[in-house]
Amino acid sequence: MRSRRRTQVGIVGAGPAGLALANALTRQGVDCVVLERASRVRVEGRQRAGLVEDRTVRWLRSQGLADRLLVEATRHDWCDFRCLGHTVRVDYGAYSGGRQHYVYPQQSLVRDLVATLEKAGSPPFFSHTVRAVTNITGRRARLECEEGMEIECDYVVGCDGFRGISRAALPATGHRVHNRRYPYDWLTVLAEVDRPAEGVRYAVHRAGFAGMMPRGPRLSRFYLQCPPGEPVTAWPARRIVAELRTRLADGDPAGVPAIGALPEVRMLRMHSSVLTPLRHGRLLLAGDAAHVLTPSGAKGMNLAIADAAAAADALVARLRDGDEGPLAGYSAARLADVRRVLGFSEWLLALLHLPADPAADPAKELAERLATVRRLATPGARARAFAHRYVGSGVREGCDDGPD
């Protein structure tokens, strides 16, 4: 039997963007419903992002959503680059006015956001699959669920990812997708370690990029550059550990913890995608439904929450105050931010990877990257620009696409 209900904002997807948006709307008295096809156990167990930017923490705190994060997160304000046997520490906290990253796993933040919605009496509907988003140019949009629920909404916000039903609801014309495929892939590994990673380490190596990201006292996230299209089966555990030590240590074994079991190994097909525009009638898109970035610079979750913050402001202005302006400007404002962040992410990718051109001289390329990293570690305009972009301060320093 089909049930019908009415809400002001229907939110498809209970990832960080959807949950942050729901909390912000609920706090402002705007009625909303979150629908998520996966189970609560699965949603709260996904281990993805872990570095929370300065501006993200400030916004979460302003919404009363950062209490546990501020107590339990580890704070970081430097990162290391390893290249040609040298370790260069970039003290980005000093160059950004004391701003820091907070190491707080995405699953912990998701649990906090779900718990706050429950406390407010608006828990998400888990295991509810939206099979269609319809009437987005009509008087009211509709969400049709496989479980027999139909919801009329003043507005729908799609936070259900790159392959979600929200993108499928777009009209055949009137939008563009800007895709880019990079000439390498990354193996992403969640590994048990004998001691916490002290901080982020990037290795620029002749054999390819490697990265180490803190995740907790006994876990770290690692990345390894691989040839494009290579299957994950080509990387057994022994090869992964050996290659990580070769690239990350590079003559400095003390800088890398001992690696044990590998509870998660996945292959990331490195690409980016940006949809334009981000509003179509009564449908707004946010997070991975709007844009997909590589993990370079740890920007994805932070950009998604920035989308949620902007969407919340725009919808509150429209639904509570009758002001259409912020909603009309949502797409343009968010795309400007997306392009700035994507520009920085691609600049960092270029720094961390040697050119695919076989005519390139690896020794020369490595020397140039070491010189660039040393400039980032030296007080001045380049160091400030990198620091503000990397930590996500929201302060504009230097040019749009990178520190150089």
N, C-alpha and C positions, 0 to 999 in steps of 0.2 A: 504493500500500500504506500502510495506516494504521500510524503508530508511536505508542506510548504511553510516557509517562514520568510520574514522580511528583516533586513538589516541595512545599515547605512553603508558599511564597507565590507565586502567579501574579500578575504585574503586567501589566496591559493598557495599553499606551501608553508611548512613550519620549520624552515631553516632560520638562521640568524636574522635575515632581513624581515621575513614574515612575522616572526615573534617580536622583534624589536618594534616593528610598526604597530602591531596589535597592542603592545604595552603602552606605547605613546598615545595612541588613539583612546584607549580605555581610560588613561589618566586624565584626558581632556573631556571625558564624557561623551565621546563618539562611539556609538554601538558598532561592533564589528564581530565577524565570525572568521576563525581560521580553520581551513580544511587541509588535511594532510593525508596522502594516500598510504604512507608507511605507518608502521606501528610506533607507539611511543617508545618502546624499548629500542627499536632501530634508530629512531631520530635522536634519542638521548645518548646513543652509543657511538655515533659517527665520529671518528677521529680525523679531523681535517686540519683546520688552521690552529695556530697557537700564539701568534704574535698580535697583540692588540695595540693599535696605534694611539698616540696621544689624543688626537681629536675624538677618536671613538670612545676612549675612557671618559673624557670630559662630557661627552653627550650622554653616555650611560649614567654617569653620576648625576647629571642634571635631571634625569628621569627617575631617579631612585632605584636604578638597576645595577649598581656597581658595588653594593655592600660587601658581598663575599669576594668578589674580584679584588677589591682594594686590600682585603685582609690576606688572601691566600696567594695572589699572583707574585711571581718573582719579577723584579724590575731590571731592565737592561738598558744601558746607554752607550754601549760600544759594540763594535764588530771587528773581527779580524779578517784580513785578506792574506792568503798564503800564495806566494808566487816566486818562482826561481830560488827557492830555499830561504826566502825572507818572509817574516811575519810582520805585517803592517797593521797596527791597531788604529782604527778610526774612532775617535771619541766624539761621536755625533751628539751626545748629550751636552757636552761643553759648547759645541758650535751652534746649538739650537736653543740656547737659553735654559738648559737644564731639563729638557723634555726627554721622556723615556718611553720604551716599549714595556708592555706588561705581558709576561708569559703566562697565559691562562688558556688551557685547551678549549677548543670550540664546544666540545660536548659539555663542559662545565658551565659555560655561558648559556648554552641552550637549556640546560636543566634549570638554571636560575630564572630564565625568561619564562619557561613553562610554569614554574612554581609561582611566580608573581601573578601570572594570568589566572591561575587556579585560585589564588588568594582573593583576587578581585571578582571572582565568580564568573570568569569568561574563559574556561579552559579550551584549548584547541580540540577539534574533532579529529582524532587520529584514526587511521584505517578507514578513511572516507575518501574515495576516489572521485574527483571531479572529471566527468567524461566530456563535458562541453561547457564553454563560456559563450553565451549567446546574447544577442540584442545589445551589443556594446555601443551602437549608435542610436539606440531607442531611448524611451523615457526612463526605463530601468533595465539594467543588465541582469542576466540570470546565470546562476551556477546550477548545473544539473549533475547530480551525483549518482553513481551506480547503486548506492545503497537506498535509493528511493527518495532522497531529500532534494528539494528544489528551493533555491534561495534567491529572492529578488533583492537587488542591491542598487543603491544610488551609484556606487563606484565599485570596481573590482581592481585589486592590485595583484598582479601575477608575480609571485616570488618562488615559482616552482621549477626554476632551472632552465638550462639551455634546450632541453628536449621536452619541456612541460606542455601541458594543455593550453596554457595561456598564450604562448607564441602561436600555437595552432589556430587560435581564435582570430588572428590578425586577418584583415582583408587581403585579397590577392594582390592588390596594388596599394601604393601609398606609403610603402616602407622599403628600406634597404638594409641588407646585412653586409657588414664590412668584415671580411674574414682574412686572416693571415696565418699561413702555416710556416713554422720555423724549421730550419734545416737540421734539427736534432730532436731527440726526445729525452725525457728524464725518467730514470727509475726512481721511484719514491719508496723509501724504506722506513718503517717504524721499527726501531731496534732497542732491545734491552742493553743497557750500558752499566759498567761497574761503578760509575760516578756521574754526577750531573755534568752536562756540557756547560762550561763556564759562560759561554756566549755563542753568538752566531759566528761560524767560520766559513768563509768562501775560499775555495781553492781554484786557482787558475793554473791549469796544468797542461803539459803537452799531450797527455793522454785524454784530456777532456775535463770539464768542470766537475767539481764535487762540492757539496754543501752539508753543513751540520747545523741543526736548529734545536735549541733547548725545548724540551717538552715536560720535564719533571725530574725528580731525583733519580729515577731508574729507566727513563725512556728518552730517546732522542729521535728526531726526524732527520733522515739523510737523503740527499739527492745525488744521483750520478748521471752525467751526460752519456747518452747512448746514440748510436746511429739511428736515423729516422726509420720507423717501421720495424725495428727489431722486436721480436717477441719476448715477453717476460720470461719464458722458459729458457732463454739463452743465458739467464743469470741465476745459476744455483747459488745457494747461500755462501759457499766457500769462495766463489768468484766475487760476489758482492763485497764480502768483508775484506778480501785481499785488495780489491781495487779502491775501496774507501781508504784503507790505510796508506796505499801508495800515493793517492792524490791529496788526501787531507793532511797527512803527516809531512810528506815531501822532505824528509830529513829531520823532522821534529816530532818523533813519536809521543813525547810527553804531552803534546797539545791535543791528543785525540784519546778519548776513553776507550777501554777495551769493549769490544762489541760482542754480545752474546746472541740470544735467540732473536729471530726476525718475525714478529707476529703479523706483520703486514708488508707485502711487497706488491707494488702495482707499477704499471708503465703509464706515464703521462704522455699523450700525443700532444706535443707542444704547439698550441695555436692560440690565437686571440680572435674574438668576435664581438662586434659592437652593432647593435640594432638601432636604427634611426627611423622615425622619432620614437620616444619612449612613452608617448600617450596616444591612444587611438580612441576617441570618444570617451566612453566611461571606463576604459581599461588603461591602467598604468602598469608599467613593467619596472621591476627592481631586481637587484642582485644578478645572479647568473641568467635569469630570463632576459635581462637587458644587455648584459655584457659578460664576456668570459675573458679573464686574463690568465697568464701563466703564474706560477707561484713566485716568480722573480720579485723580490722586495716584499713579499707577504701582504699583498694589497687586496686580494679578492674579498675576504670577509669584511674588511674595513670599509671597502667601497660599497658593499651591499648594505651595511648599516648606515652609511652616509645617505644612500638612496632612501632608506626607511625614514630617516630623520626628516629629509626634505619632503617626502610624500606625506608624512604625518602633518607637518606644518601646512602644506597646501590643502589637505583634506579638512583639517580643522578650520582653516580660514574660510573654506567654501561652505562646509556643512553647519558650522556653528555661527559664523559671522557673516555669511553671504558674500564674502570677498572672493571673486573668481581669479584675481591677478596671480597669486602664487601657483594655482593649479595650471593656469594657461602657460606659465613660465617654467613649469617643472621639467619638461624634456630638455629645453635649451640649457637650463642651469646645470642639470645633471650631466648632460653630454659634455659640457665644457670641463667639468671636473673629471669625468671619465677619460677624456682625451689627455688631460694633464697627467693623470696617474698612469695611463697606458704609455705615454711618452717616456716617463721616468722608468717604468718597468722594462721597456724595450732598450733604453739606454743602458740599464744595468745588465741586461742579457748580452748586449754587445761587448760590454766590459768583461764579462765572465767567460765568454766563449771565443775561441780562436776562429778565424774565418774558415768557411768550408772550401774556399778556393785552394786547389792543390798547388797553385803557383805562389801562395803566400809563404813567407819565411817564418816558421814558428818561433825561432829565437828572437827575431825582431819584434814579432807581435807580442810575445811575452814581456820583453823589455819595455815596450810601450805601455802595456797594462800595469806593470809595476810602477812606472813613472806616474801614471794617472792616479793610482791608488795612493802614492806618496803625496800627491797634491791634495787629495781629499783629507789626508791626515795632517796637513799643514794649515794653521790658521789663515783665513782669508775668505774671499768671496766664494770660491769653488767649494771649500769645506762647508761654509754656511748653507749654500744652495743644496748640496747633497744631504746635509744633516736634516734640514727642514723637510725635504721630500721623503727621505728615508723613514724618519720617525712619524711622518704624517701629522705635522703640527698644524697644517692649514694655513701657514704663513707663506706668502709668495716671496721667494728669493731667487734671483737670477732668471734664466730663461726657462721656457716651458718644458723642454724635452730632456733636460739633464743638466748637471753641474758644469759641464765644460763649455 
